[in-house]
Amino acid sequence: MKKLLVLSLLSAAVAGCSNTGNPEFRAVDYAPNIPPIAGSLPYGPQSKGRYRDLPAGHTFNREFIGSFGSRVSERYRVNADGSLDLRSRRISPIKF
């Protein structure tokens, strides 16, 4: 009976963890539709078609400091129309 109670409490605690919160709290994202955060290049309407001079398929990295003081490293890919796809994001704390 005790094992069943402990197992049910543990499963309830794990079920409470979700991946739908603020994207800046997740440490690593490798998904097709990563939402941009403040500081990302595709954040806002001004980024559409800005990168037409780069060849389609070109990838590059960008690092910046996030809104909570963490280091954010993002990897982008340029589409044929000059827009960007956010391919991955890594968030790590800044070590002093």
N, C-alpha and C positions, 0 to 999 in steps of 0.2 A: 504494500500500500504506500509506503514511504517513497519507494522508487517511482511509482506512478505519479505521485504528487510532484516530486522533483522534476521528472521528465515533462510533465505538463507545464510547470512554471518556466522551465528552460525553453520549451517550444514557444510559449507565449512571449518570452523576452526576445527571442530571435525573430519571431513574426513581426514584432514592433519595429525592427530595423527596416528601413526602406531606402530606396535609391532615388526618391523623387524630391528630395530637399534641395537646398541651395547647391548649384553645381560647383561652387567654389570650395565646398567642404569635402568633396571627393578627392582622394589623393591621385588616382590615375584613371583616365578615361580613354578607352579605345573603342569607339562606337561610330556608326555611320552618321548619326545626328547628334553631335555634341553641342549643347546650347552655348552660345558665346557669353562670356562674362565681361564686366567692365574692364577695359584694357585690351581685350582681344581685337584683332584687326577687323573681323567681320561684324563687330558690334556697332550697330547703327546703319542707317540707309546710305551713308556716304561711301561705303566700301564697295558697292556694286560696280564691277567693270573697271576698277582702278588699275588692275595689274595686267592689262592687255599687252604690254611690251614684253612680258615674260613668256617663255614658251609653255604651251599647254602640257600639263603633267609635271612641271617643275615643282619640287618640294623645297621648303626651307623652314628653319626653326626661328622662334622668337621667344625671348625671355623678358619678363617684366615682374614688378611687384604687385601682388593682388591687393584688394581693398582691405584685407585683414592682416597685411604685413607678411604674407607668405610669398615665396618665390614660385612663379608660374612659368612653365616652359611649354610652349605649344608648337605643334608641327602642322604646317599648311600644305595644300596642294593647289596649284593654279588650274582652273578649268579652261576650256576652249574659249569661253566668252569673257574671260578676264576676271571672273569671280573666284573666290577662295573657298576651299573645303577645309574645315578644321578636322584634321585626321586624328590627333591625339593631344592629350593635355596631361601634364604631370605637375602636381602641387606639392611642394615640400617646404618645411619650415626653414627660416633663415637661422643659421647657427652663428653665434657671436663668438 
